[in-house]
Amino acid sequence: MAADDEPSTKPLRTRVVLGEAATRRRPADRAQADLAEQTPVGEALVKGLMRAQLALALRLAVVVVTALGSLPLLFAVAPGVGGLKIFGIYLPWLLLGVLSFPFLIGVGWAYVRWAERNEQDFIALIRRPEP
């Protein structure tokens, strides 16, 4: 038998291309790449988000301290206000013991909404196409 008559037992060669996989792994936008690679630009972007979140927290903390902290001062300066009864409950008990909790829940709800908005603005900044 001649060598030409034997079927070839060699497997067919397969060409593997990694170029497509490499382009899919790389972020399309430079800002995303800066974040992923933790470059100084990406670090500055994250610090900006952290600064915005901290500023929001401090502003709302000032609101809470001012609102709740001024009530005892009001009752000390104007004792007649502290002696008022509403629905059979003294006003200081009503304000500090009952109504302060819905106020704090409302401030917490506002913080979560505004913090999420900050994060969405950050994401929009990252996903914004470069000119």
FIFI-488537 format. One record per residue: x negated, y negated, z negated of N, C-alpha, C in turn; residue in one letter; residue number from 1. Coordinates in pm, whole numbers, always signed. Layout:
NODE   n.px   n.py   n.pz  ca.px  ca.py  ca.pz   c.px   c.py   c.pz code pos
NODE      X      Y      Z      X      Y      Z      X      Y      Z    A NUM
...
END
This chain:
NODE   n.px   n.py   n.pz  ca.px  ca.py  ca.pz   c.px   c.py   c.pz code pos
NODE    -82   +118     +0     +0     +0     +0    -86   -124     +0    M   1
NODE    -44   -220    +76   -120   -343    +87    -81   -437    -26    A   2
NODE   -169   -531    -56   -144   -628   -162    -30   -722   -125    A   3
NODE     -3   -737     +3   +104   -827    +45   +242   -766    +18    D   4
NODE   +251   -634    +10   +379   -569    -10   +425   -568   -155    D   5
NODE   +334   -589   -252   +371   -584   -394   +443   -712   -435    E   6
NODE   +547   -695   -513   +613   -817   -563   +522   -888   -663    P   7
NODE   +530  -1019   -663   +445  -1100   -749   +496  -1090   -894    S   8
NODE   +409  -1059   -988   +446  -1048  -1129   +412  -1175  -1205    T   9
NODE   +356  -1273  -1139   +323  -1399  -1206   +451  -1480  -1228    K  10
NODE   +466  -1537  -1349   +584  -1622  -1371   +571  -1752  -1292    P  11
NODE   +684  -1807  -1257   +682  -1933  -1186   +637  -2044  -1280    L  12
NODE   +566  -2138  -1227   +516  -2248  -1308   +630  -2349  -1332    R  13
NODE   +634  -2401  -1453   +734  -2501  -1489   +662  -2630  -1523    T  14
NODE   +708  -2738  -1467   +646  -2868  -1491   +720  -2936  -1607    R  15
NODE   +646  -2976  -1708   +703  -3041  -1825   +662  -3187  -1821    V  16
NODE   +760  -3274  -1832   +735  -3418  -1828   +780  -3477  -1960    V  17
NODE   +689  -3544  -2030   +720  -3603  -2160   +747  -3753  -2151    L  18
NODE   +737  -3809  -2034   +757  -3952  -2019   +895  -3997  -2060    G  19
NODE   +997  -3919  -2026  +1134  -3957  -2060  +1157  -3951  -2211    E  20
NODE  +1104  -3851  -2275  +1121  -3838  -2420  +1051  -3952  -2493    A  21
NODE   +934  -3992  -2444   +860  -4100  -2508   +935  -4233  -2495    A  22
NODE   +998  -4257  -2382  +1072  -4382  -2367  +1199  -4383  -2451    T  23
NODE  +1257  -4266  -2474  +1377  -4262  -2557  +1343  -4286  -2704    R  24
NODE  +1228  -4246  -2747  +1189  -4264  -2887  +1157  -4409  -2919    R  25
NODE  +1105  -4482  -2823  +1068  -4620  -2847  +1192  -4708  -2852    R  26
NODE  +1202  -4797  -2951  +1315  -4889  -2954  +1313  -4979  -2831    P  27
NODE  +1431  -5009  -2782  +1441  -5090  -2661  +1405  -5236  -2688    A  28
NODE  +1426  -5281  -2808  +1403  -5420  -2841  +1277  -5434  -2925    D  29
NODE  +1210  -5544  -2910  +1085  -5567  -2984  +1110  -5578  -3134    R  30
NODE  +1223  -5639  -3172  +1253  -5652  -3315  +1272  -5515  -3379    A  31
NODE  +1338  -5423  -3310  +1355  -5288  -3363  +1220  -5219  -3375    Q  32
NODE  +1133  -5242  -3278   +999  -5183  -3285   +921  -5240  -3402    A  33
NODE   +935  -5371  -3424   +865  -5433  -3538   +912  -5375  -3670    D  34
NODE  +1041  -5349  -3680  +1093  -5287  -3803  +1043  -5144  -3818    L  35
NODE  +1050  -5068  -3709  +1012  -4928  -3715   +863  -4912  -3744    A  36
NODE   +783  -4999  -3687   +637  -4989  -3706   +589  -5065  -3827    E  37
NODE   +678  -5134  -3897   +646  -5212  -4016   +536  -5314  -3989    Q  38
NODE   +553  -5388  -3882   +459  -5494  -3848   +489  -5616  -3935    T  39
NODE   +402  -5716  -3934   +431  -5839  -4011   +561  -5907  -3969    P  40
NODE   +595  -5899  -3842   +722  -5958  -3797   +839  -5881  -3857    V  41
NODE   +834  -5749  -3853   +939  -5668  -3913   +949  -5691  -4062    G  42
NODE   +837  -5706  -4127   +836  -5734  -4271   +901  -5868  -4299    E  43
NODE   +874  -5968  -4215   +936  -6100  -4232  +1087  -6093  -4212    A  44
NODE  +1132  -6012  -4116  +1276  -5996  -4094  +1343  -5935  -4217    L  45
NODE  +1282  -5832  -4273  +1340  -5767  -4391  +1336  -5861  -4511    V  46
NODE  +1228  -5937  -4526  +1221  -6033  -4637  +1328  -6141  -4622    K  47
NODE  +1359  -6180  -4499  +1465  -6277  -4477  +1600  -6224  -4522    G  48
NODE  +1628  -6097  -4490  +1752  -6034  -4536  +1755  -6027  -4688    L  49
NODE  +1645  -5988  -4748  +1640  -5978  -4894  +1660  -6116  -4959    M  50
NODE  +1600  -6220  -4899  +1618  -6355  -4950  +1764  -6399  -4942    R  51
NODE  +1829  -6366  -4831  +1971  -6403  -4815  +2056  -6331  -4919    A  52
NODE  +2027  -6204  -4943  +2104  -6128  -5043  +2080  -6183  -5183    Q  53
NODE  +1956  -6218  -5213  +1924  -6275  -5344  +1991  -6410  -5363    L  54
NODE  +1990  -6494  -5261  +2054  -6625  -5271  +2204  -6610  -5296    A  55
NODE  +2266  -6515  -5227  +2408  -6490  -5248  +2435  -6445  -5391    L  56
NODE  +2354  -6353  -5440  +2373  -6304  -5577  +2355  -6415  -5680    A  57
NODE  +2254  -6500  -5658  +2231  -6609  -5753  +2344  -6712  -5750    L  58
NODE  +2395  -6742  -5630  +2506  -6837  -5622  +2628  -6785  -5695    R  59
NODE  +2661  -6658  -5676  +2778  -6603  -5743  +2754  -6588  -5893    L  60
NODE  +2630  -6563  -5933  +2600  -6557  -6077  +2620  -6694  -6141    A  61
NODE  +2583  -6800  -6071  +2605  -6935  -6123  +2755  -6962  -6136    V  62
NODE  +2834  -6917  -6039  +2980  -6934  -6047  +3035  -6862  -6171    V  63
NODE  +2992  -6739  -6193  +3044  -6663  -6308  +3000  -6727  -6439    V  64
NODE  +2873  -6762  -6449  +2824  -6821  -6574  +2892  -6955  -6600    V  65
NODE  +2911  -7033  -6496  +2977  -7162  -6513  +3123  -7144  -6555    T  66
NODE  +3193  -7057  -6485  +3336  -7039  -6515  +3358  -6978  -6652    A  67
NODE  +3291  -6869  -6682  +3313  -6802  -6810  +3239  -6870  -6925    L  68
NODE  +3125  -6930  -6895  +3049  -6997  -7001  +3109  -7130  -7043    G  69
NODE  +3183  -7192  -6955  +3243  -7321  -6990  +3368  -7306  -7077    S  70
NODE  +3429  -7191  -7076  +3550  -7172  -7157  +3524  -7182  -7307    L  71
NODE  +3425  -7112  -7363  +3398  -7131  -7506  +3360  -7275  -7540    P  72
NODE  +3289  -7340  -7447  +3253  -7480  -7469  +3379  -7566  -7471    L  73
NODE  +3472  -7539  -7383  +3598  -7613  -7381  +3674  -7594  -7512    L  74
NODE  +3678  -7471  -7561  +3751  -7444  -7685  +3681  -7506  -7806    F  75
NODE  +3550  -7520  -7801  +3478  -7584  -7911  +3496  -7734  -7908    A  76
NODE  +3498  -7793  -7790  +3511  -7939  -7778  +3655  -7982  -7801    V  77
NODE  +3750  -7905  -7752  +3892  -7939  -7767  +3962  -7826  -7841    A  78
NODE  +3957  -7826  -7975  +4016  -7717  -8051  +4166  -7704  -8031    P  79
NODE  +4232  -7810  -7991  +4376  -7802  -7967  +4409  -7710  -7850    G  80
NODE  +4321  -7704  -7751  +4342  -7615  -7637  +4331  -7470  -7682    V  81
NODE  +4241  -7444  -7775  +4224  -7308  -7826  +4342  -7260  -7908    G  82
NODE  +4422  -7353  -7957  +4537  -7316  -8039  +4664  -7293  -7959    G  83
NODE  +4661  -7316  -7829  +4780  -7296  -7746  +4815  -7148  -7734    L  84
NODE  +4946  -7122  -7732  +4993  -6985  -7713  +5071  -6978  -7582    K  85
NODE  +5038  -6876  -7502  +5111  -6850  -7378  +5156  -6705  -7384    I  86
NODE  +5286  -6684  -7369  +5346  -6551  -7381  +5310  -6485  -7515    F  87
NODE  +5296  -6567  -7618  +5267  -6515  -7752  +5120  -6480  -7774    G  88
NODE  +5034  -6513  -7678  +4891  -6482  -7689  +4815  -6614  -7688    I  89
NODE  +4717  -6625  -7779  +4636  -6747  -7781  +4560  -6760  -7649    Y  90
NODE  +4546  -6883  -7601  +4484  -6910  -7472  +4341  -6855  -7461    L  91
NODE  +4256  -6869  -7565  +4121  -6811  -7552  +4124  -6660  -7529    P  92
NODE  +4211  -6588  -7600  +4222  -6444  -7581  +4273  -6411  -7442    W  93
NODE  +4367  -6488  -7397  +4424  -6465  -7264  +4319  -6487  -7155    L  94
NODE  +4246  -6598  -7165  +4146  -6630  -7061  +4025  -6538  -7066    L  95
NODE  +3967  -6521  -7185  +3844  -6444  -7196  +3868  -6294  -7206    L  96
NODE  +3978  -6253  -7263  +4002  -6111  -7284  +4082  -6043  -7176    G  97
NODE  +4163  -6120  -7104  +4249  -6058  -7004  +4217  -6108  -6863    V  98
NODE  +4219  -6236  -6843  +4204  -6291  -6708  +4060  -6292  -6658    L  99
NODE  +3965  -6271  -6746  +3826  -6268  -6700  +3797  -6145  -6615    S 100
NODE  +3866  -6035  -6641  +3840  -5913  -6565  +3886  -5923  -6420    F 101
NODE  +4006  -5972  -6391  +4040  -5992  -6250  +3947  -6092  -6181    P 102
NODE  +3903  -6193  -6256  +3808  -6290  -6200  +3677  -6220  -6161    F 103
NODE  +3626  -6136  -6251  +3501  -6065  -6222  +3517  -5965  -6107    L 104
NODE  +3633  -5900  -6099  +3658  -5809  -5988  +3663  -5888  -5857    I 105
NODE  +3724  -6004  -5859  +3729  -6089  -5740  +3591  -6136  -5696    G 106
NODE  +3507  -6173  -5792  +3371  -6214  -5758  +3293  -6096  -5702    V 107
NODE  +3311  -5978  -5759  +3244  -5858  -5707  +3290  -5825  -5566    G 108
NODE  +3419  -5837  -5541  +3474  -5812  -5407  +3415  -5911  -5307    W 109
NODE  +3409  -6040  -5346  +3352  -6142  -5258  +3205  -6114  -5231    A 110
NODE  +3131  -6071  -5334  +2990  -6041  -5314  +2972  -5928  -5211    Y 111
NODE  +3050  -5823  -5225  +3037  -5710  -5132  +3070  -5755  -4990    V 112
NODE  +3175  -5832  -4972  +3212  -5880  -4838  +3101  -5965  -4777    R 113
NODE  +3049  -6060  -4855  +2947  -6150  -4802  +2813  -6080  -4783    W 114
NODE  +2782  -5984  -4869  +2658  -5907  -4851  +2666  -5822  -4725    A 115
NODE  +2781  -5762  -4699  +2798  -5686  -4576  +2789  -5777  -4454    E 116
NODE  +2841  -5898  -4465  +2830  -5992  -4353  +2684  -6029  -4328    R 117
NODE  +2606  -6047  -4436  +2462  -6072  -4420  +2395  -5957  -4347    N 118
NODE  +2430  -5835  -4383  +2371  -5717  -4318  +2413  -5707  -4172    E 119
NODE  +2539  -5740  -4143  +2584  -5738  -4004  +2513  -5845  -3921    Q 120
NODE  +2490  -5962  -3980  +2414  -6066  -3911  +2271  -6021  -3884    D 121
NODE  +2213  -5950  -3981  +2078  -5897  -3965  +2074  -5794  -3851    F 122
NODE  +2171  -5706  -3849  +2177  -5605  -3744  +2198  -5671  -3608    I 123
NODE  +2283  -5774  -3604  +2304  -5845  -3477  +2175  -5912  -3431    A 124
NODE  +2097  -5962  -3525  +1969  -6024  -3490  +1872  -5921  -3434    L 125
NODE  +1871  -5804  -3493  +1781  -5699  -3448  +1822  -5646  -3311    I 126
NODE  +1950  -5632  -3289  +1998  -5575  -3162  +2010  -5676  -3050    R 127
NODE  +1988  -5803  -3081  +2000  -5906  -2980  +1896  -5884  -2870    R 128
NODE  +1936  -5887  -2745  +1837  -5866  -2638  +1742  -5985  -2628    P 129
NODE  +1618  -5954  -2599  +1519  -6060  -2583  +1539  -6130  -2450    E 130
NODE  +1512  -6261  -2444  +1527  -6333  -2317  +1421  -6296  -2217    P 131
END
